[in-house]
Amino acid sequence: MELKRRSLLAAIGAGTAAAALGGCGTGTSTADSAGGAAEGEITLLTPIYEGADGKTLLEKEILGGFRKKYPDVKVNVDYTTYAQLNEKITTGLAGGLLPDVLMMGVGWIPPFAAKKAIAELPEKLAAAHDYEKRVLEPSRYDGKLYALPVVLDTRIVVYRKDHFAEAGIKKTPANWAELRAVAKQLTKNGRVGFDPFSIDLRQCWETFLFANGGQLFSADGKKVLFTDTRGVEALQFFKDLVKDGSSDYAKKTELGAPTNIQTGKASMMMSTSALWKQVGDQAPDLLKDDKLGAFILANRKPAMLQGGTLVTQSASSKHPAAARALVEYLASPDSILGAAKQRGSVPGLKDLSATSYVKENKFVDLSLQSMGDACSEGGTPAWMEIREKIKPTLEPAIVGNQSAKEAIAELGRLAEAAIGRM
């Protein structure tokens, strides 16, 4: 029987359809249960290593090195996208055919660890490399390690240095009042001063929430915290920018398309750290002429959203030693650096901070220097259900007449209901 998307999300996020997910808790892998020889045929599910270049990197270079080290392990790769990843994992859970090794996003570990779908990893792996301290936090659930970081994708503010110079603006905004004033000053002739909307609305609002000193959930993931004034103010700021005319939700650009900052249609924009690579491919003169700068969003505190891709192991793998070996290999410095270069992402290892890749990519370099300000989404086993509701619930407050307070309250009710069903 076909499982519809909503049912799949409910199955993992809300704990319904328990019979269908009965296989989730049948895995026997623990932190110490992957002993023995690494051998057998395993499957890797990944939403990264996109395109022909990514496939070559993974299959020829990274897995080529893995095969030399573990000749008795055969790895089959199942490529997907982040848009399809949750549904694909949940379908595998329902059918008892979960891949041996899975790559998933920041915030995803608590939901799948709570369902016992993924295996606990030995704590010694957290000390195997010189990880930035903040980087490992999304890899844990209930104090235990379940994943290792591969690449990070941060959310920062990128600005046009030439626009600032023309307007006589000598420093980047230190808080929202300054950001709003600068955005007004830079808005002219069809150009918006600030484009916060060309990244995912969920992650954009979260970045503003964190910069306003707010939190998504309590430490145990059982209480919603974003419904206070900090969350409302973060959404209201978007409405104020639109009211000023210095932002326009309708002018946001699509992923991969030349951004408003590249075309000169915006002077500032919220962006991912990967924009440096995109600009290098699409508009290299902007980098050559040093026209782009970046800074960390701040209001009550500086905050940089830390997303990215983690690698974890299925709790039900029939070849746990082979799966564990692949997890460790994909999270090794050489594998991480290759993936980071291919995507323009941030490697989460201090070991790699002095590499030419990091030093030449100013957005990646800024991100690594700012890891003390990093914040992550998620934090509750109900996250996979809640995350799907954030954009459609907040959007009406930006494009319609709903107040920020009403939209945040509605999102809070939805989140509380999801947590209550866990």
C-alpha positions in Angstrom: 0.0 0.0 0.0 1.4 3.5 -0.9 2.3 5.6 2.1 1.4 9.2 1.5 3.8 12.0 2.6 1.7 13.2 5.5 1.4 9.7 6.9 5.1 9.2 6.6 5.9 12.3 8.5 3.4 11.4 11.2 5.0 8.0 11.5 8.4 9.3 12.3 7.5 12.7 13.8 4.3 11.9 15.8 4.7 8.3 16.6 1.6 7.1 14.9 1.4 4.0 12.7 3.3 2.1 15.3 2.7 -1.2 13.6 4.2 0.0 10.4 7.3 1.2 12.2 7.7 -1.9 14.4 11.0 -2.6 12.7 12.5 0.6 14.0 13.1 -0.7 17.4 14.3 -4.1 16.3 17.9 -3.0 15.5 20.5 -4.5 17.9 23.5 -2.3 17.1 24.9 -0.5 20.0 28.1 1.6 20.5 30.1 -1.5 21.0 28.4 -4.0 18.7 30.3 -3.4 15.5 33.2 -5.6 16.2 34.6 -8.2 13.9 35.8 -7.9 10.3 34.4 -5.2 8.0 32.9 -7.2 5.2 29.7 -7.6 3.3 27.5 -5.6 0.9 26.1 -2.4 2.3 24.1 0.6 1.0 24.8 4.3 1.5 21.9 6.8 1.3 23.1 10.3 0.6 21.5 13.7 -0.3 24.9 15.3 -1.2 27.6 14.6 -3.8 25.2 16.1 -6.4 25.7 16.0 -10.1 28.4 14.3 -12.2 31.3 15.9 -10.3 29.8 14.8 -6.9 29.2 11.3 -8.1 32.8 11.1 -9.4 34.1 12.5 -6.1 32.2 10.0 -4.0 32.5 6.8 -6.1 35.9 7.2 -7.6 37.9 9.2 -5.0 36.3 8.7 -1.6 34.9 5.2 -2.0 37.9 4.3 -4.1 40.1 5.0 -1.0 37.6 3.1 1.2 37.7 0.0 -1.0 41.5 -0.1 -0.8 41.3 0.0 3.0 38.3 -2.4 3.2 38.5 -4.6 0.1 35.8 -7.0 1.5 33.1 -4.3 1.7 31.0 -3.5 -1.3 29.1 -0.1 -1.1 26.0 0.6 -3.2 25.1 4.2 -3.3 21.5 5.5 -3.2 21.4 9.1 -4.3 18.5 11.3 -3.3 17.8 15.0 -2.5 17.1 16.7 0.8 13.6 17.4 -0.5 13.0 13.6 -0.7 15.3 12.3 2.0 12.9 12.2 5.0 10.2 10.4 3.0 12.8 8.0 1.7 14.1 7.2 5.1 10.7 6.8 6.6 9.5 4.6 3.8 12.6 2.4 4.4 11.7 2.2 8.1 8.1 1.2 7.3 9.3 -1.5 4.9 12.2 -2.7 7.1 14.7 -1.8 4.4 16.7 1.0 5.9 20.1 1.6 4.3 23.1 0.6 6.3 24.6 4.1 6.3 22.6 7.3 6.1 23.5 10.9 5.6 21.0 13.4 7.1 20.6 16.9 8.2 21.2 18.8 11.4 18.2 18.4 13.7 17.4 15.0 12.3 19.3 12.9 14.9 16.8 13.2 17.8 13.8 12.0 15.8 15.5 9.0 14.4 17.5 8.1 17.5 14.3 8.3 19.6 12.8 5.7 17.2 15.9 3.5 17.6 16.3 3.7 13.9 20.0 4.6 14.1 22.8 3.1 16.1 24.7 4.8 18.9 28.3 5.4 18.1 31.3 4.9 20.5 32.2 8.2 22.2 35.8 7.8 21.2 34.8 8.8 17.7 34.0 12.3 19.0 37.7 12.6 19.9 39.1 10.9 16.8 39.6 14.3 15.1 39.9 17.9 16.2 36.2 18.8 15.9 35.0 22.3 16.6 33.2 21.9 19.9 29.8 23.3 18.6 29.9 21.0 15.6 29.3 17.8 17.5 26.2 18.9 19.4 23.7 18.1 16.7 25.2 14.6 16.5 23.9 13.7 20.0 20.7 12.6 21.5 20.1 12.1 25.2 23.8 12.6 25.8 24.9 9.9 23.4 26.7 10.1 20.1 24.7 8.9 17.0 26.4 10.7 14.1 29.5 12.4 12.9 29.6 15.7 10.9 30.6 15.7 7.3 30.0 19.2 6.0 28.4 22.3 7.5 26.3 25.0 5.8 26.0 28.2 7.7 23.7 31.2 7.3 25.4 34.6 7.2 24.7 38.0 5.8 26.5 38.9 2.6 26.7 42.5 1.4 28.0 44.5 -1.6 31.0 46.5 -0.5 30.6 48.8 -3.5 27.1 49.6 -2.6 28.2 50.4 1.0 31.0 52.6 -0.3 28.7 54.5 -2.7 26.4 55.2 0.2 29.2 56.3 2.5 28.5 53.4 4.9 31.7 52.5 6.7 30.7 49.6 9.0 28.3 46.6 8.9 25.2 46.7 11.1 25.7 45.7 14.7 22.0 45.1 15.5 18.6 45.1 13.9 18.0 48.8 14.3 21.2 49.5 12.4 20.3 46.8 9.8 16.9 48.3 9.2 18.3 51.8 8.8 21.1 50.7 6.5 18.6 48.7 4.4 16.4 51.8 4.0 19.5 53.8 3.0 20.5 51.3 0.3 17.1 50.8 -1.2 16.8 52.8 -4.4 16.0 52.5 -8.2 14.4 49.0 -7.8 17.1 47.7 -5.6 16.2 46.3 -2.2 18.5 47.1 0.7 18.2 43.7 2.2 17.0 40.3 0.9 16.4 37.9 3.8 14.0 35.7 1.8 16.2 34.0 -0.8 17.1 31.3 1.7 14.7 28.9 3.3 12.2 30.9 5.4 12.4 28.4 8.2 16.1 28.7 8.5 16.0 32.5 8.0 13.5 33.0 10.8 15.5 30.7 13.1 18.6 32.7 12.5 16.8 35.9 13.5 15.3 34.1 16.5 18.7 33.0 17.7 20.2 36.5 17.1 17.4 37.9 19.2 18.4 35.6 22.1 15.5 33.2 21.6 15.4 29.4 21.5 13.3 26.8 19.7 12.9 24.3 22.5 13.9 23.5 26.0 17.0 21.4 26.6 15.0 18.2 26.9 13.0 19.0 23.7 9.7 18.8 25.5 8.7 22.5 25.7 8.2 25.1 23.0 10.2 28.3 23.7 9.9 30.2 20.5 6.5 31.6 21.2 7.8 34.3 23.5 8.5 37.9 22.5 11.9 36.9 20.9 10.2 34.7 18.3 7.5 37.3 17.6 10.0 40.1 17.2 12.0 38.0 14.7 9.0 37.5 12.5 7.9 41.1 13.0 11.2 42.4 11.8 10.5 40.8 8.4 7.2 42.6 8.2 8.9 45.9 9.1 11.4 45.5 6.3 8.6 44.8 3.8 6.7 47.8 5.1 9.7 50.0 4.7 10.1 48.8 1.1 13.6 47.7 1.7 12.7 44.0 1.3 10.3 42.2 -1.0 9.2 38.6 -0.6 8.2 38.4 -4.2 11.7 39.2 -5.4 13.4 36.2 -3.7 15.6 34.1 -6.0 15.5 30.4 -6.4 18.2 28.0 -5.3 21.1 27.9 -7.7 19.9 30.9 -9.8 22.0 34.1 -9.8 21.2 35.8 -6.5 20.1 39.4 -6.0 23.4 40.2 -4.5 25.2 38.9 -7.7 22.9 40.9 -10.0 23.0 44.0 -7.9 19.3 43.9 -7.2 20.0 43.7 -3.4 22.8 45.3 -1.3 22.6 42.7 1.5 21.1 39.3 1.7 20.9 36.3 4.0 22.9 33.5 2.4 24.5 30.2 3.0 28.3 29.9 3.1 28.1 28.1 -0.2 27.4 31.4 -2.0 31.2 32.0 -2.4 31.5 29.0 -4.7 28.3 29.9 -6.6 29.6 33.4 -7.2 32.9 32.0 -8.3 31.2 29.9 -10.9 28.6 32.5 -12.1 30.1 35.9 -11.5 33.8 35.5 -10.7 34.6 39.2 -11.2 32.7 40.0 -8.0 35.3 38.0 -6.1 38.2 39.2 -8.2 37.2 42.9 -7.6 36.6 42.2 -3.9 33.0 43.5 -4.0 31.5 41.0 -1.6 31.8 40.9 2.2 30.0 39.0 4.9 29.1 39.4 8.6 27.3 37.5 11.3 23.7 38.6 12.1 23.3 40.1 15.5 20.8 41.8 17.7 20.8 40.8 21.4 23.6 38.4 20.4 25.5 37.3 17.3 24.1 34.1 15.8 25.0 32.0 12.8 22.7 29.1 11.9 24.7 25.9 11.5 23.1 23.4 9.2 24.9 20.7 7.3 25.1 17.0 6.7 25.8 14.2 9.2 26.6 10.6 8.7 25.1 7.9 10.8 24.6 4.1 10.9 21.4 2.1 10.8 20.6 0.2 13.9 19.4 -2.7 11.9 22.4 -3.1 9.5 23.2 -6.8 8.9 26.9 -5.7 8.5 27.5 -3.3 11.4 31.3 -3.5 11.2 31.3 -2.5 7.5 28.7 0.2 8.2 30.7 1.6 11.1 33.9 1.6 9.0 32.1 3.6 6.3 30.7 6.1 8.8 34.2 6.7 10.1 35.7 7.0 6.6 33.2 9.5 5.4 33.9 11.6 8.4 37.7 11.5 8.0 39.5 14.8 7.1 40.3 13.9 3.5 36.7 12.8 2.8 35.3 15.9 4.6 37.6 18.3 2.7 36.6 16.7 -0.7 32.9 17.1 0.1 33.3 20.6 1.3 35.2 21.7 -1.8 32.6 20.1 -4.1 29.7 21.9 -2.4 31.4 25.1 -1.2 30.6 24.0 2.4 32.3 24.4 5.7 34.5 21.6 7.1 33.8 21.2 10.8 37.4 20.2 11.7 40.0 22.5 13.2 42.5 20.3 11.4 41.3 21.8 8.1 41.0 25.5 9.1 44.5 26.3 7.7 44.0 24.6 4.3 44.1 26.7 1.2 40.4 25.9 0.5 39.3 27.5 3.7 41.6 30.5 3.4 40.6 31.3 -0.1 36.9 31.0 0.6 36.1 34.0 2.8 32.6 32.9 3.7 33.8 29.5 4.8 36.7 31.2 6.7 34.3 33.6 8.5 32.1 30.7 9.4 34.9 28.7 11.0 36.0 31.7 12.9 32.5 32.3 14.1 31.6 28.8 15.4 31.3 30.1 18.9 28.2 32.0 17.6 26.7 28.9 15.9 23.2 27.7 16.7 21.4 24.7 15.3 17.8 23.9 14.5 16.0 20.9 15.9 16.3 19.7 19.4 13.2 17.6 19.8 12.2 14.1 18.6 9.1 15.8 17.0 11.3 17.9 14.8 10.6 16.1 11.5 6.9 17.0 11.8 7.4 20.5 13.2 10.0 21.6 10.5 7.5 20.9 7.7 5.0 23.4 9.3 7.3 26.4 9.9 7.3 27.9 6.4 3.6 27.5 5.6 2.6 28.8 9.0 4.9 31.9 9.0 4.5 32.9 5.4 1.0 34.3 5.7 2.3 36.9 8.2 4.8 38.1 5.6 2.7 38.1 2.4 -0.8 38.6 4.0 -2.5 40.4 6.8 -1.9 37.9 9.7 0.0 39.4 12.6 3.4 38.1 13.7 2.0 37.3 17.1 -0.9 35.2 15.6 1.5 33.3 13.3 3.9 32.4 16.0 1.1 31.4 18.3 -0.3 29.1 15.7 3.1 27.5 15.0 3.5 27.1 18.8 0.2 25.2 19.0 1.2 22.9 16.1 4.6 22.2 17.7 3.1 21.5 21.1 0.6 19.1 19.6 3.5 17.3 17.7 5.6 17.0 20.9 2.5 15.8 22.8 2.1 12.9 20.4 5.7 11.6 20.9 
